[in-house]
Amino acid sequence: MTRLKRATIVLPLVVLLLGAVVPVLLERDDSVRVSGVEVREARASGRTAGEWAKLASEARKVGQLRKALSYIKTAESVSPGTQYATELKEIRTASWRASEAERLSRRLTEGPIDHVVFGEDGAVASAHRRVTVLPGESLWTLARDLVAAGRRVSPDEVAGGDRDVYRAWDELTALNGVRELEVGERARVPLSVVEQTALADANRRDHERIVAASSALAAGDVDGAARLRGELEEGFAQATAECRLLDDALTTAIEERTARLELDRERGLVNDVRDALARVPGMPRATRHSDRVDVLNGARAALSEAEALRGGVQYSDAAELLVRLLSEETRFAIGTDGTVLAAKSTGVSYTQAARQAVEWVLERELRCSGRSFPHSNEKSADEKAWARYLADAARAASEKGVNFTELLEAVDEAIELRLPDPVIYFAD
């Protein structure tokens, strides 16, 4: 009985001692063994919750609020609980304020400028843009929002008694009158001093460019004037009388230069045609037939372009001449081996077609002596060459299985002829 009482008294003391000792052991090492199993602190992508929270704080300091929000949410997922609730709320509030500041900036300071007037010194005399009035807005709330937009903060960060708000309200009432705004109306909003200064600087630079462009144009530098005209920054200078005069003068100068260039081009093309016509006779058809065709086709294309530059038919005679020359040049064809391709039409004999083709290649008529047997020795060299030519033509046809007699008799048929190269027979 005494032993049981002692055990009953000692057991609670042991439990209390264990409860006191275990937390101490856990505080000393985050990798303790519980029932023989090692327990490590949770991590995500190699970082602990505390490390993710530190990254979130650093990102927030440099304005990277999206990253900060992502980091703090990761910290919470690594160590579930509400220990980062304050940081999460602060980051979300900062994100909302940044979004609100961006919205106000786009609405009140980045829209198109509705009206601007420059003084004689180039400074902005008056300027404003228009914004649509939303429900609950007044000139006072617009004044506060203008100040917030200029500072890139949310409206709740602007104190109600801020002097800048009063100055903005004075400007708004000067533009719109002291009155209650109607939802949906387009209220006038002043431009900031910074924006007015930037406009004035751009306007001065534009006017300097207009003067420089006019001087360049007067000196004959059309490209320089056009470049300066293209560098104008704002539309205000472009609406001035000085800029309109520059545009008119520049248009005239460009048109005149274009006309001169086109005239020079036309003259060059016509000269090319003349040169081509002069070169063709010096190119033997027998050896340079394809070159003659190319030169004549090039001349015809050049003449067509020259006429198109002025939109007329001022070169019709030359065009007709080129058509005739090309027609004659393509009347027959010469193969790569020197053979002549001739189309014999109906009603024309073989010898007539062959003679025309030979004279075409030689670019002259065959000379006739008028002599015949028994004075064959008095015949011309062309007549003797012609006899040899026909004999070889007959032999070549026979070798290809063609009945030469049928060719001679086919007067009423259209036939494609392939004749021997005449140059070796009729060489001077």
C-alpha positions as CSV (number, residue, x, y, z in Angstrom):
1,M,0.0,0.0,0.0
2,T,2.9,2.3,0.8
3,R,4.5,1.6,-2.6
4,L,1.3,2.4,-4.5
5,K,1.0,5.7,-2.8
6,R,4.6,6.6,-3.7
7,A,4.1,5.7,-7.3
8,T,0.9,7.7,-7.5
9,I,2.7,10.8,-6.2
10,V,5.8,10.4,-8.3
11,L,4.0,9.9,-11.7
12,P,2.6,13.4,-12.0
13,L,6.0,14.9,-11.2
14,V,7.6,12.9,-14.0
15,V,5.1,14.1,-16.5
16,L,5.6,17.7,-15.5
17,L,9.3,17.4,-15.8
18,L,9.1,15.8,-19.2
19,G,6.8,18.7,-20.3
20,A,9.3,21.2,-19.2
21,V,12.3,19.4,-20.8
22,V,10.9,18.7,-24.3
23,P,10.3,22.4,-25.4
24,V,13.8,23.2,-24.2
25,L,15.2,20.5,-26.4
26,L,13.1,21.6,-29.4
27,E,14.3,25.2,-29.0
28,R,17.9,24.2,-29.1
29,D,17.8,22.4,-32.5
30,D,15.2,22.6,-35.3
31,S,16.3,19.1,-36.4
32,V,15.5,17.0,-33.3
33,R,14.7,13.3,-33.1
34,V,11.2,12.4,-31.9
35,S,10.8,8.7,-31.3
36,G,14.0,8.2,-33.3
37,V,12.8,10.2,-36.4
38,E,14.6,13.4,-37.4
39,V,12.2,16.4,-38.1
40,R,13.4,19.2,-40.5
41,E,12.0,22.7,-41.0
42,A,9.7,22.9,-44.1
43,R,11.1,24.5,-47.3
44,A,9.9,25.4,-50.8
45,S,12.4,25.7,-53.6
46,G,15.2,25.4,-51.0
47,R,13.9,28.3,-48.9
48,T,12.2,28.4,-45.5
49,A,9.1,30.4,-44.8
50,G,11.2,33.1,-43.1
51,E,13.5,33.4,-46.1
52,W,10.5,33.8,-48.4
53,A,9.1,36.5,-46.1
54,K,12.4,38.3,-46.2
55,L,12.3,38.2,-50.1
56,A,8.8,39.6,-50.0
57,S,10.0,42.5,-47.8
58,E,12.9,43.3,-50.1
59,A,10.7,43.2,-53.2
60,R,8.2,45.6,-51.6
61,K,10.9,48.1,-50.7
62,V,11.9,48.4,-54.4
63,G,8.2,48.6,-55.6
64,Q,8.0,45.1,-57.0
65,L,4.6,44.5,-55.4
66,R,3.6,41.5,-57.6
67,K,6.7,39.6,-56.6
68,A,6.2,40.7,-53.0
69,L,2.7,39.3,-53.0
70,S,3.9,36.0,-54.6
71,Y,6.7,35.6,-52.1
72,I,4.6,36.2,-49.0
73,K,1.9,33.8,-50.2
74,T,4.7,31.2,-50.7
75,A,5.9,31.8,-47.1
76,E,2.3,31.1,-45.9
77,S,2.1,27.9,-47.9
78,V,5.4,26.7,-46.5
79,S,4.4,27.4,-42.9
80,P,0.5,27.4,-42.8
81,G,-1.0,29.8,-40.4
82,T,-1.7,33.5,-39.9
83,Q,1.7,34.7,-38.8
84,Y,2.2,36.7,-42.1
85,A,-1.3,38.2,-42.1
86,T,0.0,41.7,-41.4
87,E,2.6,41.6,-44.1
88,L,0.0,40.2,-46.6
89,K,-2.4,43.0,-45.8
90,E,0.2,45.7,-46.2
91,I,1.4,44.4,-49.5
92,R,-2.2,44.2,-50.8
93,T,-2.8,47.7,-49.7
94,A,0.3,49.0,-51.3
95,S,-0.7,47.1,-54.6
96,W,-4.1,48.8,-54.5
97,R,-2.6,52.2,-54.0
98,A,-0.1,51.7,-56.8
99,S,-2.9,50.5,-59.1
100,E,-5.1,53.5,-58.1
101,A,-2.2,55.9,-58.7
102,E,-1.6,54.4,-62.2
103,R,-5.3,54.7,-63.0
104,L,-5.4,58.4,-62.0
105,S,-2.2,59.1,-64.0
106,R,-3.7,57.6,-67.2
107,R,-7.0,59.4,-66.7
108,L,-5.8,62.8,-65.6
109,T,-2.3,63.3,-67.1
110,E,-1.9,61.0,-70.1
111,G,-5.0,61.7,-72.2
112,P,-5.1,63.7,-75.4
113,I,-4.7,67.5,-75.0
114,D,-7.9,69.2,-75.9
115,H,-6.7,72.8,-76.1
116,V,-3.4,74.6,-76.0
117,V,-2.3,78.2,-76.8
118,F,1.3,79.4,-77.0
119,G,2.4,82.9,-76.3
120,E,4.8,84.9,-78.5
121,D,7.7,83.7,-76.4
122,G,6.8,80.1,-77.1
123,A,5.5,79.4,-73.5
124,V,2.1,77.8,-72.9
125,A,-0.4,80.6,-72.3
126,S,-3.3,78.2,-71.7
127,A,-3.9,74.4,-72.0
128,H,-6.2,71.8,-70.8
129,R,-7.5,68.3,-71.5
130,R,-11.0,66.9,-70.8
131,V,-12.1,64.0,-68.6
132,T,-15.5,62.5,-68.1
133,V,-17.1,63.2,-64.7
134,L,-17.9,60.0,-62.7
135,P,-20.6,59.6,-60.0
136,G,-19.7,61.3,-56.8
137,E,-17.0,63.5,-58.3
138,S,-16.7,67.2,-57.7
139,L,-14.2,69.9,-58.5
140,W,-12.7,69.3,-55.0
141,T,-12.3,65.6,-55.5
142,L,-10.8,66.2,-59.0
143,A,-8.4,68.6,-57.4
144,R,-7.3,66.0,-54.9
145,D,-7.0,63.4,-57.6
146,L,-4.9,65.7,-59.7
147,V,-2.4,66.2,-56.9
148,A,-2.3,62.4,-56.3
149,A,-1.8,61.7,-60.0
150,G,1.1,64.3,-60.1
151,R,2.7,62.6,-57.1
152,R,2.0,59.1,-58.4
153,V,0.2,58.1,-55.1
154,S,-3.4,57.2,-54.3
155,P,-5.9,59.9,-53.3
156,D,-6.1,58.7,-49.7
157,E,-2.4,59.6,-49.3
158,V,-3.2,63.3,-50.0
159,A,-4.1,65.3,-46.9
160,G,-7.3,67.3,-47.1
161,G,-5.6,70.5,-46.2
162,D,-2.8,70.1,-48.7
163,R,-1.9,73.5,-50.3
164,D,-1.5,71.8,-53.7
165,V,-5.1,70.6,-53.6
166,Y,-6.3,74.2,-53.1
167,R,-4.1,75.4,-56.0
168,A,-5.5,72.7,-58.2
169,W,-9.1,73.6,-57.1
170,D,-8.4,77.2,-58.1
171,E,-7.3,76.1,-61.5
172,L,-10.3,73.8,-62.0
173,T,-12.8,76.5,-61.0
174,A,-11.0,79.0,-63.4
175,L,-11.6,76.5,-66.2
176,N,-15.1,75.2,-65.3
177,G,-16.6,77.9,-63.0
178,V,-17.5,77.3,-59.3
179,R,-20.4,74.9,-59.7
180,E,-21.6,71.3,-59.2
181,L,-20.4,68.9,-61.9
182,E,-22.9,66.7,-63.8
183,V,-22.2,63.0,-64.2
184,G,-21.0,62.2,-67.7
185,E,-20.0,65.8,-68.6
186,R,-16.6,66.5,-70.0
187,A,-14.8,68.7,-67.4
188,R,-11.7,70.7,-68.2
189,V,-8.6,69.7,-66.4
190,P,-5.4,71.8,-66.3
191,L,-2.0,70.4,-67.4
192,S,0.7,70.2,-64.8
193,V,3.6,72.7,-64.8
194,V,6.0,69.9,-65.9
195,E,3.8,69.0,-68.8
196,Q,3.3,72.7,-69.8
197,T,7.1,73.2,-69.7
198,A,7.7,70.1,-71.9
199,L,5.1,71.3,-74.4
200,A,6.7,74.8,-74.5
201,D,10.2,73.2,-75.1
202,A,8.9,70.9,-77.8
203,N,7.1,73.9,-79.4
204,R,10.3,75.9,-79.5
205,R,12.2,73.1,-80.9
206,D,9.6,72.6,-83.6
207,H,9.6,76.2,-84.6
208,E,13.4,76.1,-84.8
209,R,13.1,73.0,-87.1
210,I,10.6,74.8,-89.3
211,V,13.0,77.8,-89.7
212,A,15.9,75.4,-90.4
213,A,13.9,73.4,-92.9
214,S,12.9,76.6,-94.8
215,S,16.5,77.7,-94.9
216,A,17.6,74.2,-96.2
217,L,14.9,74.4,-98.9
218,A,16.0,77.8,-100.0
219,A,19.6,76.4,-100.3
220,G,18.3,73.6,-102.5
221,D,18.6,70.9,-99.9
222,V,15.3,69.2,-100.4
223,D,16.1,66.0,-98.5
224,G,17.4,68.0,-95.5
225,A,14.3,70.1,-95.4
226,A,12.1,67.0,-95.6
227,R,14.1,65.3,-92.8
228,L,13.7,68.4,-90.5
229,R,9.9,68.6,-91.4
230,G,9.6,64.9,-90.4
231,E,11.2,65.5,-87.0
232,L,8.5,67.9,-85.7
233,E,7.4,66.6,-82.3
234,E,3.9,68.0,-81.8
235,G,0.9,68.8,-83.9
236,F,0.7,72.4,-82.6
237,A,3.6,73.7,-84.7
238,Q,2.3,71.8,-87.7
239,A,-0.9,73.8,-87.6
240,T,0.8,77.1,-87.9
241,A,0.9,79.3,-91.0
242,E,4.7,78.9,-91.1
243,C,4.5,75.2,-91.3
244,R,1.8,75.3,-94.0
245,L,4.0,77.6,-96.1
246,L,6.9,75.1,-95.6
247,D,4.7,72.2,-96.6
248,D,3.6,74.0,-99.8
249,A,7.2,74.9,-100.8
250,L,8.4,71.4,-100.0
251,T,5.7,69.8,-102.1
252,T,6.5,72.0,-105.0
253,A,10.3,71.4,-104.7
254,I,9.8,67.6,-104.5
255,E,7.5,67.7,-107.6
256,E,10.0,69.7,-109.5
257,R,12.8,67.5,-108.6
258,T,10.8,64.4,-109.5
259,A,10.0,66.0,-112.9
260,R,13.6,66.7,-113.5
261,L,14.6,63.2,-112.6
262,E,12.0,61.7,-114.8
263,L,13.1,63.9,-117.7
264,D,16.7,62.9,-117.2
265,R,15.6,59.2,-117.0
266,E,13.5,59.6,-120.2
267,R,16.5,61.2,-122.1
268,G,18.8,58.4,-120.9
269,L,16.3,55.7,-122.0
270,V,16.0,57.3,-125.5
271,N,19.7,57.5,-125.8
272,D,19.9,53.8,-124.9
273,V,17.5,53.0,-127.7
274,R,19.5,55.0,-130.2
275,D,22.7,53.2,-129.1
276,A,21.0,49.8,-129.4
277,L,19.8,50.6,-133.0
278,A,23.3,51.6,-133.9
279,R,24.9,48.5,-132.4
280,V,22.6,45.9,-134.1
281,P,24.0,46.2,-137.6
282,G,27.5,45.6,-136.3
283,M,26.4,42.2,-134.8
284,P,26.5,39.5,-137.5
285,R,23.2,37.6,-137.5
286,A,24.9,34.4,-138.3
287,T,27.0,34.3,-135.1
288,R,25.1,36.7,-132.8
289,H,21.5,36.3,-133.6
290,S,20.3,35.8,-130.0
291,D,22.3,39.0,-129.0
292,R,20.5,41.0,-131.7
293,V,17.1,39.8,-130.4
294,D,18.1,40.6,-126.8
295,V,19.3,44.1,-127.7
296,L,16.1,44.9,-129.7
297,N,13.8,43.6,-126.9
298,G,15.7,45.7,-124.4
299,A,15.4,48.8,-126.7
300,R,11.6,48.2,-127.0
301,A,11.3,47.9,-123.2
302,A,13.3,51.1,-122.7
303,L,11.2,53.0,-125.2
304,S,8.0,51.8,-123.5
305,E,9.3,53.1,-120.2
306,A,10.3,56.4,-121.7
307,E,6.8,56.9,-123.1
308,A,5.2,56.0,-119.8
309,L,7.2,58.7,-117.9
310,R,5.2,61.3,-119.9
311,G,2.1,59.3,-120.5
312,G,2.1,59.9,-124.3
313,V,3.0,58.3,-127.7
314,Q,5.8,60.7,-128.5
315,Y,8.0,57.9,-129.7
316,S,5.5,56.0,-131.9
317,D,7.7,56.1,-135.0
318,A,10.6,54.6,-133.1
319,A,8.3,52.0,-131.6
320,E,7.0,51.0,-135.0
321,L,10.6,50.7,-136.3
322,L,11.5,48.3,-133.4
323,V,8.4,46.2,-134.1
324,R,9.5,45.8,-137.7
325,L,13.1,45.0,-136.8
326,L,12.0,42.4,-134.2
327,S,9.6,40.9,-136.7
328,E,12.4,40.5,-139.2
329,E,14.8,39.2,-136.6
330,T,12.4,36.5,-135.6
331,R,11.3,35.6,-139.1
332,F,13.7,32.6,-138.9
333,A,15.7,31.0,-136.1
334,I,19.2,29.7,-135.9
335,G,20.0,26.6,-133.8
336,T,23.0,26.2,-131.5
337,D,24.6,24.1,-134.2
338,G,24.2,26.8,-136.9
339,T,21.3,25.1,-138.7
340,V,18.5,27.3,-139.8
341,L,14.9,26.7,-138.8
342,A,12.5,28.0,-141.4
343,A,8.7,27.7,-141.7
344,K,7.7,27.1,-145.3
345,S,4.2,28.4,-145.9
346,T,1.8,27.1,-148.5
347,G,2.3,28.3,-152.1
348,V,6.1,28.6,-151.5
349,S,8.5,26.1,-152.9
350,Y,11.3,24.4,-151.0
351,T,14.0,26.3,-152.9
352,Q,12.2,29.6,-152.5
353,A,12.0,29.1,-148.7
354,A,15.5,27.9,-148.4
355,R,16.9,30.8,-150.5
356,Q,15.0,33.3,-148.3
357,A,16.4,31.7,-145.2
358,V,20.0,31.7,-146.5
359,E,19.8,35.4,-147.5
360,W,18.3,36.2,-144.1
361,V,21.2,34.6,-142.3
362,L,23.8,36.2,-144.7
363,E,21.9,39.6,-144.5
364,R,22.3,40.0,-148.3
365,E,20.9,38.7,-151.6
366,L,22.6,36.0,-153.4
367,R,24.3,37.3,-156.5
368,C,23.2,35.9,-159.9
369,S,25.3,36.0,-163.1
370,G,22.5,35.2,-165.5
371,R,24.8,32.6,-167.1
372,S,23.8,28.9,-167.6
373,F,25.2,25.8,-169.4
374,P,27.4,25.6,-171.3
375,H,28.8,28.7,-169.6
376,S,28.6,27.3,-166.1
377,N,32.1,28.4,-165.4
378,E,31.0,32.0,-165.7
379,K,28.4,31.6,-162.9
380,S,28.8,33.7,-159.7
381,A,30.4,32.2,-156.6
382,D,27.0,32.4,-154.9
383,E,25.4,30.3,-157.6
384,K,28.0,27.7,-157.3
385,A,27.7,27.7,-153.5
386,W,23.9,27.5,-153.8
387,A,24.3,24.3,-155.9
388,R,26.5,22.7,-153.3
389,Y,24.2,23.9,-150.5
390,L,21.1,22.2,-152.0
391,A,23.1,19.0,-152.7
392,D,24.1,18.8,-149.0
393,A,20.6,19.7,-147.9
394,A,19.3,16.7,-150.0
395,R,21.9,14.4,-148.5
396,A,21.1,15.5,-144.9
397,A,17.4,14.9,-145.5
398,S,18.1,11.5,-146.9
399,E,20.2,10.6,-143.9
400,K,17.2,11.4,-141.7
401,G,14.9,9.3,-143.8
402,V,13.2,12.2,-145.5
403,N,12.3,11.9,-149.2
404,F,13.9,15.1,-150.6
405,T,11.8,14.8,-153.8
406,E,8.6,15.1,-151.7
407,L,10.0,18.2,-150.1
408,L,10.6,19.8,-153.5
409,E,7.1,18.9,-154.6
410,A,5.3,20.0,-151.4
411,V,4.5,23.5,-152.7
412,D,1.0,23.5,-151.3
413,E,1.9,22.3,-147.9
414,A,3.2,24.2,-144.8
415,I,6.4,22.5,-143.6
416,E,9.0,23.2,-140.9
417,L,12.4,23.0,-142.5
418,R,15.8,22.5,-140.9
419,L,18.5,23.7,-143.3
420,P,22.3,23.4,-143.1
421,D,24.4,26.2,-141.8
422,P,24.9,28.5,-144.9
423,V,27.9,30.4,-143.6
424,I,30.5,27.7,-144.6
425,Y,29.1,27.7,-148.1
426,F,28.8,31.4,-148.8
427,A,31.9,32.7,-147.0
428,D,33.3,35.7,-148.8
